[in-house]
């Protein structure tokens, strides 16, 4: 039975990852792509923990065996569904008794089991280290409605390394950001997914990432990584306001009027009563451009304030065409590199 350190477990060990922790533990945070194969239910885990603390460890082990015994066949059958090739990567919280019990069972059933040496706890340590590790970043900014996320996708199509924070967060980063999105992950899962995505990107080129505030919906960008974003070179798409209004009107117009009204109401204190009333009226009249114009004044002011004092390169654009703006961003990067090289030659 091979025991693997976290990097080997993620990169070289074979088979699907089976997480034998309780469902609530898995829901709080898990290794991306891992499948839940709980040894105990949440209630069973709680009872074992209570027995361990209030009675003694031996009684807790016996209680665990009482729960484990009737599940032997079910666990093997479920594992065969999840891993038809009968090779798996397996872990619990610390690489202790739970994963040891399932390891014994699956090996008895003919599986080849790769065990994570120190369990999910070690993955969390790896996650936090990955988020703190220095990364080459290139930040793409722009006022709301500039189509920055679409530009990131166009850059990815051109072979550029791209990290889509809003996709990982299931949120587009404004009061309207939850429209059409699945529920946001937990903070822990967001960090897990972010570190996993970062680790898969190449290290020989800067990673493009969208300029974000500290929070994306209910989630916070981890402090060490956010600090790197703030210090990274910033390119700001300068898209005409009229084009941005049309872009957002088309986007928001796809969504339910009630959801749009709720998003506007969340901004009521910032917009003021009169503007809020006018924006709600525009939604009722299906006048999306007017609604966007009303809320855009607030977003433009907020983003402009956030740009103050940050060195940035402006990328002038005439539209929200993602492919064209990706080309403009790459051209700006090339010109910056040429200028830096020329200045270097002059100084030497």
C-alpha positions as CSV (number, residue, x, y, z in Angstrom):
1,X,0.0,0.0,0.0
2,X,1.8,3.2,-1.2
3,X,1.5,6.2,1.1
4,X,2.0,9.4,-0.9
5,X,3.0,12.9,0.1
6,X,0.5,15.5,-1.2
7,X,2.3,16.5,-4.4
8,X,2.7,12.9,-5.5
9,X,-0.8,12.1,-4.5
10,X,-2.1,14.9,-6.8
11,X,0.3,14.6,-9.7
12,X,1.5,11.0,-10.1
13,X,-0.7,8.6,-8.2
14,X,-3.5,7.0,-10.2
15,X,-7.2,6.5,-9.8
16,X,-10.1,8.7,-8.8
17,X,-9.8,10.4,-5.4
18,X,-12.2,9.0,-2.7
19,X,-12.8,11.1,0.3
20,X,-14.0,8.9,3.2
21,X,-14.8,11.8,5.6
22,X,-18.4,12.5,6.7
23,X,-20.7,14.4,4.3
24,X,-20.5,17.6,6.2
25,X,-16.7,17.6,6.1
26,X,-16.8,17.0,2.4
27,X,-19.3,19.8,1.8
28,X,-17.2,22.3,3.8
29,X,-14.2,21.6,1.6
30,X,-12.6,18.9,-0.4
31,X,-9.9,18.2,-3.0
32,X,-11.2,19.3,-6.4
33,X,-12.5,16.3,-8.3
34,X,-12.7,14.1,-5.2
35,X,-15.7,11.9,-4.8
36,X,-17.4,11.4,-1.5
37,X,-17.4,7.9,-0.1
38,X,-18.2,8.5,3.6
39,X,-17.3,5.9,6.1
40,X,-19.7,7.4,8.7
41,X,-22.7,9.7,8.5
42,X,-22.5,13.1,10.1
43,X,-24.6,11.7,13.1
44,X,-22.4,8.6,13.4
45,X,-19.2,10.7,13.4
46,X,-20.7,13.0,16.1
47,X,-21.6,10.1,18.3
48,X,-18.1,8.6,17.9
49,X,-16.5,11.9,18.8
50,X,-18.7,12.4,21.8
51,X,-17.8,8.8,23.0
52,X,-14.1,9.5,22.5
53,X,-14.2,12.6,24.6
54,X,-16.8,11.7,27.3
55,X,-16.1,7.9,27.7
56,X,-12.8,6.7,26.4
57,X,-11.0,6.0,23.0
58,X,-11.5,2.2,23.2
59,X,-15.3,2.6,23.4
60,X,-15.2,5.0,20.5
61,X,-13.3,2.5,18.4
62,X,-15.8,-0.2,19.2
63,X,-18.7,2.1,18.4
64,X,-17.0,2.9,15.1
65,X,-16.8,-0.8,14.3
66,X,-20.5,-1.2,15.1
67,X,-21.2,1.4,12.4
68,X,-18.6,0.1,10.0
69,X,-19.6,-3.6,10.0
70,X,-22.9,-3.4,8.2
71,X,-21.5,-1.1,5.5
72,X,-18.7,-3.3,4.2
73,X,-20.5,-4.6,1.1
74,X,-22.1,-1.3,0.3
75,X,-18.7,0.5,0.5
76,X,-17.1,-1.9,-1.8
77,X,-19.9,-1.8,-4.3
78,X,-19.9,2.0,-4.3
79,X,-16.1,2.1,-4.8
80,X,-16.4,-0.2,-7.8
81,X,-18.9,2.2,-9.4
82,X,-16.6,5.1,-8.7
83,X,-13.4,3.3,-9.8
84,X,-14.2,0.5,-12.3
85,X,-10.4,0.1,-12.8
86,X,-10.1,-0.7,-9.1
87,X,-7.3,1.7,-8.5
88,X,-8.1,4.6,-6.2
89,X,-6.5,7.5,-4.3
90,X,-7.9,7.6,-0.8
91,X,-7.9,9.9,2.1
92,X,-9.6,11.0,5.3
93,X,-8.8,14.0,7.6
94,X,-5.3,13.1,8.9
95,X,-4.6,9.8,7.2
96,X,-5.6,7.9,10.3
97,X,-8.2,5.3,11.3
98,X,-11.0,6.1,8.9
99,X,-8.8,5.9,5.8
100,X,-7.0,2.9,7.3
101,X,-10.2,1.0,7.7
102,X,-11.4,1.7,4.2
103,X,-7.9,0.9,2.9
104,X,-8.0,-2.5,4.5
105,X,-11.5,-3.2,3.1
106,X,-10.7,-2.1,-0.5
107,X,-7.4,-4.0,-0.6
108,X,-9.3,-7.1,0.6
109,X,-11.7,-6.5,-2.3
110,X,-8.8,-6.4,-4.8
111,X,-8.3,-2.7,-5.2
112,X,-4.9,-1.0,-5.6
113,X,-5.1,1.9,-3.0
114,X,-2.9,5.0,-3.1
115,X,-3.2,6.6,0.4
116,X,-2.7,10.3,1.1
117,X,-0.1,10.2,3.8
118,X,-1.4,13.0,6.1
119,X,-4.9,13.3,4.7
120,X,-7.0,16.2,3.7
121,X,-5.3,18.3,6.4
122,X,-2.1,18.1,4.3
123,X,-4.0,19.3,1.2
124,X,-5.1,22.4,3.2
125,X,-1.5,23.1,4.1
126,X,-0.6,22.7,0.4
127,X,-3.4,25.0,-0.6
128,X,-2.3,27.8,1.7
129,X,1.3,27.4,0.6
130,X,0.3,27.5,-3.1
131,X,-1.7,30.7,-2.5
132,X,1.2,32.4,-0.8
133,X,3.8,31.2,-3.3
134,X,4.9,34.1,-5.6
135,X,3.2,34.0,-9.0
136,X,3.8,36.0,-12.2
137,X,0.5,37.9,-12.6
138,X,-0.9,40.3,-15.2
139,X,-4.1,42.0,-14.1
140,X,-6.8,43.0,-16.6
141,X,-8.9,45.9,-15.4
142,X,-11.6,48.0,-16.8
143,X,-14.9,49.7,-15.8
144,X,-18.0,47.6,-15.3
145,X,-19.3,46.4,-18.7
146,X,-15.9,46.3,-20.4
147,X,-16.3,42.6,-21.0
148,X,-13.1,41.7,-19.1
149,X,-14.1,38.1,-18.5
150,X,-14.8,37.5,-22.2
151,X,-11.4,39.1,-23.0
152,X,-9.8,36.6,-20.5
153,X,-11.4,33.7,-22.4
154,X,-10.2,35.2,-25.7
155,X,-6.7,35.4,-24.3
156,X,-6.9,31.7,-23.2
157,X,-8.0,30.8,-26.7
158,X,-4.7,32.4,-27.9
159,X,-2.7,30.2,-25.5
160,X,-2.2,32.7,-22.7
161,X,-2.3,31.4,-19.1
162,X,-5.6,32.6,-17.6
163,X,-7.1,32.3,-14.1
164,X,-10.8,33.0,-14.0
165,X,-11.6,34.0,-10.4
166,X,-15.2,34.7,-11.1
167,X,-15.8,31.3,-12.5
168,X,-14.2,29.7,-9.5
169,X,-16.4,31.9,-7.2
170,X,-19.6,31.4,-9.2
171,X,-20.1,35.1,-9.1
172,X,-19.4,38.1,-11.4
173,X,-18.4,40.4,-8.6
174,X,-21.2,43.0,-8.4
175,X,-24.7,43.2,-6.9
176,X,-25.8,41.6,-10.1
177,X,-23.0,39.0,-10.0
178,X,-25.1,36.1,-8.8
179,X,-27.6,36.3,-11.8
180,X,-27.7,33.0,-13.6
181,X,-24.9,31.5,-11.4
182,X,-25.0,28.4,-9.3
183,X,-24.6,28.8,-5.5
184,X,-21.2,30.0,-4.4
185,X,-18.8,27.4,-2.8
186,X,-17.7,27.7,0.8
187,X,-14.7,29.9,1.4
188,X,-12.6,26.8,2.1
189,X,-13.7,25.2,-1.2
190,X,-13.0,28.4,-3.1
191,X,-9.4,28.5,-1.7
192,X,-9.0,24.8,-2.6
193,X,-10.2,25.3,-6.2
194,X,-8.1,28.5,-6.6
195,X,-4.9,26.8,-5.4
196,X,-5.6,23.7,-7.6
197,X,-6.2,25.9,-10.7
198,X,-3.0,27.9,-10.0
199,X,-0.9,24.8,-9.7
200,X,-2.0,23.6,-13.1
201,X,-1.0,26.8,-14.9
202,X,2.5,27.2,-16.5
203,X,5.1,29.1,-14.6
204,X,7.2,30.4,-17.5
205,X,4.6,33.1,-18.5
206,X,2.6,35.6,-16.5
207,X,-0.9,34.5,-15.6
208,X,-3.8,36.8,-16.7
209,X,-6.3,37.5,-14.0
210,X,-9.2,40.0,-13.8
211,X,-9.0,43.0,-11.5
212,X,-11.2,42.3,-8.6
213,X,-12.1,43.9,-5.3
214,X,-11.2,42.0,-2.1
215,X,-14.5,40.1,-2.2
216,X,-16.3,38.3,-5.0
217,X,-19.9,38.0,-3.7
218,X,-19.7,36.4,-0.3
219,X,-16.1,35.1,-0.8
220,X,-12.8,36.7,0.0
221,X,-9.8,36.4,-2.3
222,X,-7.1,35.0,0.1
223,X,-5.0,37.8,1.4
224,X,-1.5,36.6,0.2
225,X,-2.8,36.1,-3.4
226,X,-4.8,39.4,-3.3
227,X,-1.6,41.3,-2.3
228,X,0.1,39.8,-5.3
229,X,-2.7,41.0,-7.6
230,X,-2.5,44.5,-6.2
231,X,1.2,44.6,-6.8
232,X,1.1,43.1,-10.3
233,X,1.2,45.1,-13.6
234,X,-2.3,46.4,-14.4
235,X,-3.8,47.0,-17.8
236,X,-7.0,48.9,-17.9
237,X,-9.4,48.5,-20.9
238,X,-10.8,51.9,-21.7
239,X,-14.2,51.0,-23.4
240,X,-16.6,53.8,-24.3
241,X,-19.4,54.1,-21.9
242,X,-22.1,53.7,-24.6
243,X,-20.6,50.4,-25.6
244,X,-20.5,49.3,-21.9
245,X,-24.2,50.2,-21.4
246,X,-25.2,48.2,-24.5
247,X,-23.1,45.2,-23.3
248,X,-24.7,45.2,-19.9
249,X,-28.2,45.8,-21.1
250,X,-27.9,42.7,-23.3
251,X,-26.5,40.7,-20.5
252,X,-29.0,41.8,-17.8
253,X,-31.9,41.6,-20.2
254,X,-31.6,37.8,-20.2
255,X,-32.5,37.6,-16.5
256,X,-35.7,37.6,-14.5
257,X,-37.1,41.1,-13.7
258,X,-37.5,40.1,-10.0
259,X,-33.9,39.1,-9.7
260,X,-32.8,42.3,-11.3
261,X,-35.0,44.3,-8.9
262,X,-33.5,42.5,-6.0
263,X,-30.0,43.4,-7.2
264,X,-31.0,47.0,-7.5
265,X,-32.5,47.0,-4.0
266,X,-29.2,45.7,-2.5
267,X,-27.7,48.9,-3.8
268,X,-30.4,51.2,-2.5
269,X,-28.2,52.9,0.2
270,X,-25.5,53.6,-2.3
271,X,-27.8,54.6,-5.2
272,X,-30.1,56.7,-3.1
273,X,-33.9,56.5,-3.0
274,X,-34.6,58.5,-6.2
275,X,-32.2,56.6,-8.4
276,X,-33.3,53.3,-7.0
277,X,-36.9,54.2,-7.8
278,X,-36.0,55.2,-11.3
279,X,-34.0,52.0,-11.8
280,X,-36.8,49.8,-10.6
281,X,-39.2,51.6,-12.9
282,X,-36.8,51.0,-15.9
283,X,-36.8,47.3,-15.1
284,X,-40.7,47.3,-14.9
285,X,-40.7,49.0,-18.3
286,X,-38.1,46.5,-19.7
287,X,-35.8,49.5,-20.4
288,X,-32.5,47.8,-19.7
289,X,-30.3,50.5,-21.1
290,X,-31.9,53.1,-18.8
291,X,-31.5,50.8,-15.8
292,X,-27.8,50.2,-16.6
293,X,-27.1,53.9,-17.1
294,X,-28.5,54.6,-13.6
295,X,-26.5,52.0,-11.8
296,X,-23.4,52.4,-13.9
297,X,-22.8,55.9,-12.4
298,X,-22.3,54.2,-9.0
299,X,-20.1,51.4,-10.3
300,X,-17.9,53.8,-12.4
301,X,-17.3,56.0,-9.4
302,X,-16.4,53.0,-7.2
303,X,-14.0,51.5,-9.7
304,X,-12.4,54.8,-10.4
305,X,-11.8,55.3,-6.7
306,X,-10.2,51.8,-6.5
307,X,-7.8,52.7,-9.4
308,X,-6.5,55.9,-7.7
309,X,-2.9,55.6,-6.9
310,X,-2.4,52.3,-8.8
311,X,0.1,52.5,-11.7
312,X,-1.7,51.2,-14.8
313,X,-1.4,51.0,-18.5
314,X,-4.5,52.2,-20.4
315,X,-5.6,50.1,-23.4
316,X,-7.9,52.1,-25.6
317,X,-10.7,50.1,-27.1
318,X,-13.6,51.1,-29.3
319,X,-16.0,48.3,-28.4
320,X,-16.6,45.3,-26.2
321,X,-15.4,42.8,-28.9
322,X,-13.5,40.3,-26.8
323,X,-11.1,39.0,-29.6
324,X,-10.2,42.5,-30.7
325,X,-9.6,43.7,-27.1
326,X,-7.5,40.6,-26.3
327,X,-5.3,41.5,-29.3
328,X,-5.1,45.1,-28.0
329,X,-4.0,43.9,-24.6
330,X,-1.3,41.7,-26.0
331,X,-0.1,44.5,-28.2
332,X,0.1,46.8,-25.1
333,X,2.1,44.1,-23.3
334,X,4.5,43.8,-26.2
335,X,5.0,47.5,-26.4
336,X,5.7,47.7,-22.6
337,X,8.3,45.0,-22.9
338,X,10.0,46.7,-25.9
339,X,10.0,50.0,-24.0
340,X,11.5,48.4,-20.9
341,X,14.2,46.7,-23.0
342,X,15.0,49.9,-24.7
343,X,15.3,51.8,-21.4
344,X,17.5,49.0,-20.1
345,X,19.8,49.4,-23.0
346,X,20.0,53.1,-22.5
347,X,20.7,52.9,-18.8
348,X,23.5,50.4,-19.4
